[in-house]
Amino acid sequence: MSEVIGRHKWAAAIVVLFTLAVVPTASAADKPFSVVISPRTVTGGTTVTMTATLTNKTDDQRLGAANLLPPAQFTITSIVGLSKPPPATAKLSSKCRVDALDGPCVQLRHLALRPGQSVTVTMSVTVPAPAANCQSDTTYTWSVKAKQDDDFAGDSDDLDLDSSGGSRLTTTVRCAVALKFVTQPSNAAVGQPITPPVSIETVNASGNKVNSSAPITIALGNNPGGATLGGTTTEDAVDGVATFSDLTLNKPGVGYTLVASSPGLTAATSNAFNETNTTTTTCPQGQACSTSLSTSVSTFQVTANPGPAGTLSESVDVGTPLMCAGYAARDPNWFGFVESTGNRSKLITYTLDNTRPAGVEFCFGAPYEFETPGDHPAPPGTLPDGTSGFVGLLERCESFSEPPEACVQSIVADGPNTVVTVRIDAGLPGDPWGHG
């Protein structure tokens, strides 16, 4: 038994001696380098500026030269620049070999990169257009070979492409080419979210939705009220759709539009929508009630005198602008109000900021007839809500021995401002609009 054990010991010793006798030889794994292609994502069917950055990650070897082979579907049209000065060079070659691949490439020579050093070549590259009916992005891979020798010579002089995650050799060509509104913005009240939420999708050349996670940004296009768009204005698409659930505007206006954009994609403009400024108050039985709204140039207060219980609502800049023939309005805004019972008389107190009384009139629209200056009936017209009515300048109450149902009570200066007061009788069939 002891003899057998002895043989095993000798066998182990022989193995150990043999292992120690093996001398490691230099291999490509001892000479790593990395390559980063940028940008990661491009728009198909375009010519874009791209860069390739090579970094010597060895401990004590030089990176002297490299061949950079684009995907077969890509065309490098020119070398824009090289970050390292001469004698380093970068030139296009009609044919190179990188491992088993052949094709046109960029030849980088005389780089002389010491450990830790990098070089960046900038190229103009034409990328393929996606198929018109594509459903997802396509990713392409670049190829590269680097050598220690400055002239790319030597069969055993290769460096090893770093496989630890430091390299990025892929370029993704977007399938999507444009944006499209799926859920258009609806009319909304100032400060309130636009509902239902606005949604936008990425589409291919055929106009069909494609899967994408592209960031999409919303901004105001047409901005008649000088508003600011609030809420989250950039969202990443999920399966090709970005949803904006909290968009708000801070000023009223008619004909706002939204514009959706994303890098590399054709932008989209929404349908027009309106933003209203509305306030409502409760009018108790037998008590007066009032509402008031202000714009950047005016304030419009409506007081409903005591009467039946109901509500009083006031709005600004709703619908089509109210315009009176031959009158140049001082205020680009127009106001309307609704008293739910119709059985209360009303007093309007309208203040025009920084305006003198001379030439100020009150442009009035109502579903009922009224008198204009010169004791003429108001001509028929279209009201801001699109209904038929009468539109014209409202006559002064003092012009009548017995004031009519609606008239201007006074137009007076109040410091730098002008204050217009208008009286409206109870029981009139419908509610009016007005501005100065």
C-alpha positions as CSV (number, residue, x, y, z in Angstrom):
1,M,0.0,0.0,0.0
2,S,2.8,2.4,0.8
3,E,4.3,1.8,-2.6
4,V,1.2,2.8,-4.4
5,I,0.9,6.0,-2.3
6,G,4.5,6.8,-3.2
7,R,3.8,6.5,-6.9
8,H,0.9,8.9,-6.6
9,K,3.1,11.4,-4.9
10,W,5.6,11.3,-7.7
11,A,2.9,11.7,-10.3
12,A,1.7,14.8,-8.5
13,A,5.2,16.2,-8.4
14,I,5.7,15.6,-12.1
15,V,2.5,17.5,-12.9
16,V,3.6,20.4,-10.8
17,L,6.9,20.6,-12.4
18,F,5.4,20.4,-15.8
19,T,3.0,23.3,-15.0
20,L,5.7,25.5,-13.7
21,A,7.7,24.9,-16.9
22,V,5.0,26.4,-19.1
23,V,5.9,30.0,-20.0
24,P,3.0,32.3,-21.0
25,T,3.2,33.8,-24.4
26,A,1.8,37.1,-25.5
27,S,-1.7,37.0,-26.8
28,A,-4.3,39.4,-28.1
29,A,-6.1,39.2,-24.8
30,D,-3.1,41.1,-23.3
31,K,-3.6,44.0,-25.7
32,P,-7.1,45.4,-25.5
33,F,-8.6,48.5,-27.2
34,S,-12.1,49.9,-27.4
35,V,-14.1,51.6,-30.1
36,V,-17.2,53.8,-29.5
37,I,-19.4,54.7,-32.5
38,S,-21.6,57.7,-32.1
39,P,-24.5,58.6,-32.3
40,R,-26.2,55.4,-31.3
41,T,-29.4,56.1,-33.2
42,V,-29.8,57.9,-36.6
43,T,-32.6,58.7,-39.0
44,G,-32.8,56.5,-42.0
45,G,-32.3,57.8,-45.5
46,T,-30.2,60.7,-44.4
47,T,-26.5,61.7,-44.4
48,V,-25.3,62.3,-40.8
49,T,-22.1,63.2,-39.0
50,M,-20.8,60.2,-37.1
51,T,-17.7,59.6,-35.0
52,A,-15.5,56.6,-34.0
53,T,-13.3,56.9,-30.9
54,L,-10.5,54.4,-30.5
55,T,-8.8,54.0,-27.1
56,N,-5.7,52.1,-26.3
57,K,-6.4,50.1,-23.1
58,T,-3.2,48.1,-23.0
59,D,-0.7,48.4,-20.2
60,D,2.4,48.8,-22.2
61,Q,1.7,48.5,-26.0
62,R,1.1,51.0,-28.7
63,L,-1.9,51.2,-30.9
64,G,-0.4,52.2,-34.2
65,A,-3.1,51.7,-36.9
66,A,-6.6,50.5,-37.5
67,N,-9.2,49.7,-40.2
68,L,-12.8,50.7,-39.6
69,L,-15.4,49.0,-41.7
70,P,-19.0,50.3,-41.7
71,P,-22.0,48.1,-42.1
72,A,-22.5,47.1,-45.7
73,Q,-25.6,49.2,-46.0
74,F,-23.8,52.4,-44.9
75,T,-21.7,54.6,-47.1
76,I,-18.9,56.8,-45.7
77,T,-19.0,59.8,-48.1
78,S,-16.1,61.8,-46.6
79,I,-13.7,62.1,-43.7
80,V,-14.5,65.3,-41.8
81,G,-11.6,65.3,-39.4
82,L,-9.2,63.4,-37.1
83,S,-8.5,64.5,-33.6
84,K,-4.8,63.6,-33.8
85,P,-2.4,65.8,-35.9
86,P,0.0,64.6,-38.6
87,P,1.7,62.3,-39.1
88,A,-1.5,60.6,-38.1
89,T,-3.8,60.1,-41.1
90,A,-7.4,59.0,-41.9
91,K,-8.4,58.2,-45.4
92,L,-11.1,56.3,-47.3
93,S,-10.1,53.1,-49.0
94,S,-12.2,51.3,-51.6
95,K,-11.4,47.9,-50.1
96,C,-10.2,46.7,-46.7
97,R,-10.3,43.4,-44.9
98,V,-11.4,43.1,-41.3
99,D,-11.4,39.5,-40.2
100,A,-13.6,37.8,-42.7
101,L,-15.3,40.9,-44.0
102,D,-14.3,43.0,-47.1
103,G,-15.5,46.4,-48.1
104,P,-14.8,50.1,-48.3
105,C,-13.4,51.4,-45.0
106,V,-11.5,54.1,-43.1
107,Q,-7.8,53.5,-42.8
108,L,-6.2,55.1,-39.7
109,R,-2.4,55.1,-39.8
110,H,0.5,56.4,-37.7
111,L,-1.7,56.9,-34.7
112,A,1.0,56.1,-32.1
113,L,-1.4,55.9,-29.3
114,R,0.2,55.2,-25.9
115,P,-1.7,53.3,-23.2
116,G,-4.8,55.3,-22.2
117,Q,-4.7,57.6,-25.2
118,S,-7.6,58.0,-27.6
119,V,-8.2,59.3,-31.1
120,T,-11.5,60.3,-32.8
121,V,-12.3,60.2,-36.5
122,T,-15.3,62.2,-37.7
123,M,-17.1,61.0,-40.8
124,S,-20.0,62.0,-43.0
125,V,-22.1,58.8,-43.4
126,T,-25.2,58.0,-45.6
127,V,-27.4,55.6,-43.8
128,P,-30.1,53.4,-45.4
129,A,-33.8,54.3,-45.4
130,P,-36.1,52.0,-43.5
131,A,-38.7,50.0,-45.3
132,A,-41.9,51.9,-45.7
133,N,-43.8,49.2,-43.8
134,C,-41.2,48.6,-41.1
135,Q,-42.4,47.9,-37.6
136,S,-39.3,48.4,-35.5
137,D,-35.8,49.9,-35.6
138,T,-32.9,48.1,-37.3
139,T,-29.5,47.8,-35.6
140,Y,-26.3,47.5,-37.7
141,T,-22.8,46.6,-36.5
142,W,-19.4,48.1,-37.5
143,S,-16.2,46.1,-37.7
144,V,-12.7,47.2,-36.7
145,K,-9.2,45.8,-36.5
146,A,-6.2,47.5,-34.8
147,K,-2.5,46.8,-34.9
148,Q,0.5,47.9,-33.0
149,D,2.4,48.8,-36.2
150,D,1.8,52.3,-37.5
151,D,1.4,51.0,-41.1
152,F,-1.0,48.2,-40.2
153,A,1.7,45.6,-40.9
154,G,2.4,42.2,-39.2
155,D,0.2,39.1,-38.9
156,S,0.7,38.7,-35.2
157,D,0.6,42.3,-34.3
158,D,-3.2,42.6,-33.7
159,L,-4.8,44.2,-30.7
160,D,-7.9,42.7,-29.1
161,L,-11.3,44.5,-29.2
162,D,-12.3,45.0,-25.5
163,S,-15.3,42.7,-24.8
164,S,-15.8,44.0,-21.2
165,G,-18.4,46.6,-22.2
166,G,-16.1,49.4,-23.1
167,S,-16.9,49.3,-26.8
168,R,-20.0,50.2,-28.7
169,L,-20.0,49.2,-32.4
170,T,-23.7,49.3,-33.2
171,T,-25.8,52.0,-34.9
172,T,-29.6,51.8,-34.8
173,V,-31.6,53.2,-37.8
174,R,-35.0,54.4,-36.8
175,C,-38.0,52.8,-38.4
176,A,-40.1,55.9,-37.4
177,V,-39.8,58.9,-39.7
178,A,-42.5,61.2,-38.4
179,L,-44.9,62.0,-35.5
180,K,-48.7,62.0,-35.7
181,F,-51.3,63.2,-33.2
182,V,-53.6,60.4,-32.1
183,T,-55.6,62.3,-29.6
184,Q,-56.0,65.9,-30.6
185,P,-56.2,68.7,-27.9
186,S,-59.7,69.6,-26.9
187,N,-61.0,73.0,-25.7
188,A,-60.2,73.6,-22.1
189,A,-60.4,76.1,-19.3
190,V,-57.4,78.2,-18.3
191,G,-55.3,76.3,-15.7
192,Q,-57.1,73.1,-16.1
193,P,-55.6,70.0,-17.8
194,I,-56.5,69.4,-21.4
195,T,-58.7,66.3,-21.4
196,P,-58.7,63.7,-22.7
197,P,-54.9,63.6,-22.5
198,V,-53.1,64.5,-25.7
199,S,-51.3,61.5,-27.3
200,I,-48.8,61.3,-30.2
201,E,-47.4,58.3,-32.0
202,T,-44.3,57.6,-34.0
203,V,-45.1,56.4,-37.6
204,N,-43.2,54.9,-40.5
205,A,-43.2,56.2,-44.1
206,S,-46.6,54.6,-44.6
207,G,-48.1,56.5,-41.7
208,N,-48.5,53.5,-39.5
209,K,-47.5,53.3,-35.9
210,V,-44.2,51.7,-35.1
211,N,-42.6,50.6,-31.8
212,S,-40.4,53.3,-30.5
213,S,-39.2,54.8,-27.2
214,A,-38.2,58.1,-28.7
215,P,-38.5,61.2,-26.5
216,I,-41.3,63.4,-27.7
217,T,-41.6,67.1,-26.8
218,I,-44.8,69.2,-26.9
219,A,-44.7,73.0,-27.4
220,L,-47.1,75.7,-28.3
221,G,-47.4,76.5,-32.0
222,N,-50.0,79.2,-32.7
223,N,-50.2,81.2,-29.5
224,P,-52.9,83.9,-29.9
225,G,-53.2,84.6,-26.2
226,G,-49.4,84.7,-25.4
227,A,-49.9,81.7,-23.1
228,T,-47.3,79.5,-21.4
229,L,-47.7,75.8,-21.7
230,G,-47.6,74.0,-18.4
231,G,-47.3,70.4,-17.3
232,T,-44.9,67.7,-18.4
233,T,-43.9,68.6,-21.9
234,T,-41.5,65.8,-22.7
235,E,-42.4,62.1,-22.5
236,D,-40.8,59.0,-23.8
237,A,-42.9,57.0,-26.2
238,V,-44.0,53.6,-24.9
239,D,-44.6,51.1,-27.8
240,G,-44.6,54.1,-30.1
241,V,-47.1,56.3,-28.2
242,A,-46.4,59.2,-25.9
243,T,-49.2,60.5,-23.7
244,F,-49.4,63.9,-22.1
245,S,-51.8,63.9,-19.2
246,D,-51.3,67.3,-17.5
247,L,-50.9,69.9,-20.2
248,T,-52.3,73.4,-19.2
249,L,-52.4,76.9,-20.5
250,N,-52.4,80.0,-18.4
251,K,-54.2,82.4,-20.7
252,P,-57.4,82.3,-22.8
253,G,-57.4,82.4,-26.5
254,V,-58.9,81.0,-29.7
255,G,-56.9,79.0,-32.2
256,Y,-54.1,77.6,-30.1
257,T,-52.1,74.7,-31.6
258,L,-49.5,72.3,-30.3
259,V,-46.4,71.1,-32.0
260,A,-44.8,67.7,-31.3
261,S,-41.2,67.1,-32.1
262,S,-38.5,64.5,-31.6
263,P,-34.9,64.4,-32.8
264,G,-34.7,63.2,-36.4
265,L,-38.4,62.9,-36.9
266,T,-40.8,65.1,-38.9
267,A,-42.7,67.3,-36.4
268,A,-46.5,67.3,-36.2
269,T,-48.9,70.2,-35.6
270,S,-52.3,69.6,-33.8
271,N,-55.7,70.9,-34.7
272,A,-56.6,74.3,-33.3
273,F,-58.3,74.4,-29.9
274,N,-59.6,77.2,-27.6
275,E,-58.7,78.0,-24.1
276,T,-61.4,79.7,-22.0
277,N,-61.3,81.6,-18.8
278,T,-64.6,81.0,-17.0
279,T,-65.8,81.8,-13.5
280,T,-69.1,80.9,-11.9
281,T,-70.8,82.0,-8.7
282,T,-74.0,81.1,-6.8
283,C,-76.7,83.8,-6.6
284,P,-78.8,83.3,-3.5
285,Q,-82.5,84.1,-3.5
286,G,-83.0,87.9,-3.1
287,Q,-79.3,88.7,-3.0
288,A,-77.0,90.4,-5.5
289,C,-74.0,88.4,-6.8
290,S,-71.1,89.2,-9.1
291,T,-68.2,87.8,-11.1
292,S,-65.0,89.3,-12.4
293,L,-62.3,88.3,-14.9
294,S,-59.2,90.2,-15.9
295,T,-56.9,90.1,-18.9
296,S,-53.6,91.9,-19.4
297,V,-55.4,95.0,-20.5
298,S,-58.9,94.9,-19.0
299,T,-61.2,93.8,-16.2
300,F,-64.9,92.9,-16.7
301,Q,-67.2,92.7,-13.7
302,V,-70.8,91.6,-13.9
303,T,-73.2,92.2,-11.0
304,A,-76.6,90.5,-11.0
305,N,-79.1,92.5,-8.9
306,P,-81.3,90.7,-6.4
307,G,-83.7,88.2,-7.9
308,P,-84.5,84.5,-8.0
309,A,-81.8,81.9,-6.9
310,G,-79.5,80.8,-9.6
311,T,-75.9,81.1,-10.9
312,L,-73.9,83.7,-12.7
313,S,-71.1,82.6,-15.1
314,E,-68.6,84.8,-16.9
315,S,-66.1,83.9,-19.6
316,V,-63.5,85.6,-21.7
317,D,-62.2,84.9,-25.3
318,V,-64.6,82.1,-26.1
319,G,-65.4,81.4,-29.7
320,T,-65.1,83.8,-32.6
321,P,-63.9,87.4,-31.8
322,L,-66.7,89.9,-31.4
323,M,-66.2,92.7,-33.9
324,C,-68.3,95.8,-34.6
325,A,-68.2,97.3,-38.1
326,G,-66.2,100.6,-38.3
327,Y,-64.9,100.4,-34.7
328,A,-61.2,99.8,-33.9
329,A,-61.4,97.9,-30.6
330,R,-59.1,99.0,-27.8
331,D,-59.3,95.5,-26.2
332,P,-58.4,92.4,-28.2
333,N,-60.4,90.3,-25.6
334,W,-64.2,89.8,-25.5
335,F,-66.4,88.8,-22.6
336,G,-69.6,86.9,-22.2
337,F,-71.8,86.0,-19.3
338,V,-74.8,83.8,-18.5
339,E,-77.3,84.4,-15.7
340,S,-79.2,81.1,-15.3
341,T,-82.7,82.5,-14.4
342,G,-82.7,85.4,-16.9
343,N,-84.8,87.3,-14.3
344,R,-82.2,89.6,-12.8
345,S,-81.1,92.9,-14.1
346,K,-77.3,93.3,-14.6
347,L,-74.7,96.0,-14.3
348,I,-71.4,95.6,-16.2
349,T,-68.4,97.5,-15.0
350,Y,-65.7,97.3,-17.6
351,T,-62.2,98.8,-17.0
352,L,-59.8,99.4,-19.8
353,D,-56.3,99.8,-18.4
354,N,-54.1,102.8,-19.5
355,T,-56.7,104.1,-21.9
356,R,-58.3,107.5,-22.2
357,P,-62.1,107.8,-22.7
358,A,-62.0,109.6,-26.0
359,G,-63.2,107.4,-28.8
360,V,-64.1,104.5,-26.5
361,E,-67.3,102.7,-27.3
362,F,-68.8,99.4,-26.1
363,C,-69.1,96.7,-28.8
364,F,-72.1,94.5,-27.9
365,G,-73.5,91.3,-29.2
366,A,-76.8,89.7,-28.1
367,P,-79.5,87.3,-29.2
368,Y,-82.0,90.1,-29.0
369,E,-82.4,93.5,-30.8
370,F,-80.9,96.6,-29.3
371,E,-80.2,100.2,-30.3
372,T,-76.9,101.5,-31.7
373,P,-75.8,105.2,-31.8
374,G,-78.2,107.4,-33.9
375,D,-81.1,105.3,-32.7
376,H,-80.5,102.7,-35.3
377,P,-81.3,99.0,-34.7
378,A,-78.2,96.7,-34.4
379,P,-77.6,94.8,-37.6
380,P,-77.8,91.0,-37.7
381,G,-74.5,89.2,-37.0
382,T,-72.9,86.0,-35.8
383,L,-72.2,85.8,-32.0
384,P,-68.9,84.3,-30.7
385,D,-70.6,81.0,-29.9
386,G,-71.6,80.7,-33.6
387,T,-75.3,81.5,-33.2
388,S,-77.2,84.2,-35.0
389,G,-77.9,87.5,-33.2
390,F,-77.2,91.2,-33.4
391,V,-73.9,92.9,-33.2
392,G,-73.1,96.7,-32.9
393,L,-72.0,99.5,-30.7
394,L,-74.3,100.0,-27.8
395,E,-76.0,103.4,-27.5
396,R,-75.8,105.6,-24.4
397,C,-78.7,105.5,-22.0
398,E,-78.8,109.3,-21.9
399,S,-79.8,109.4,-25.5
400,F,-83.3,108.1,-24.7
401,S,-86.1,109.6,-22.7
402,E,-86.8,106.1,-21.5
403,P,-83.7,103.9,-21.4
404,P,-83.9,100.8,-23.5
405,E,-83.3,97.3,-22.2
406,A,-79.5,97.5,-22.8
407,C,-77.4,100.7,-23.0
408,V,-74.2,102.3,-21.9
409,Q,-74.7,104.2,-18.6
410,S,-71.3,106.0,-18.6
411,I,-67.8,106.1,-20.0
412,V,-65.5,108.0,-17.6
413,A,-61.8,108.3,-16.7
414,D,-60.5,106.7,-13.5
415,G,-56.9,107.7,-13.2
416,P,-55.1,106.4,-16.2
417,N,-57.9,104.0,-17.0
418,T,-61.3,104.2,-18.6
419,V,-64.4,102.7,-16.9
420,V,-67.5,101.8,-18.9
421,T,-70.7,100.9,-17.1
422,V,-73.5,99.1,-18.9
423,R,-77.0,98.3,-17.7
424,I,-79.1,95.4,-18.9
425,D,-82.7,94.8,-17.9
426,A,-84.1,91.6,-16.5
427,G,-86.1,89.2,-18.6
428,L,-84.2,89.5,-21.9
429,P,-84.2,86.4,-24.1
430,G,-80.6,85.2,-23.8
431,D,-77.2,86.5,-22.6
432,P,-74.9,89.0,-24.3
433,W,-71.2,89.5,-25.2
434,G,-69.2,92.7,-25.1
435,H,-65.9,94.6,-25.0
436,G,-64.4,98.0,-25.7
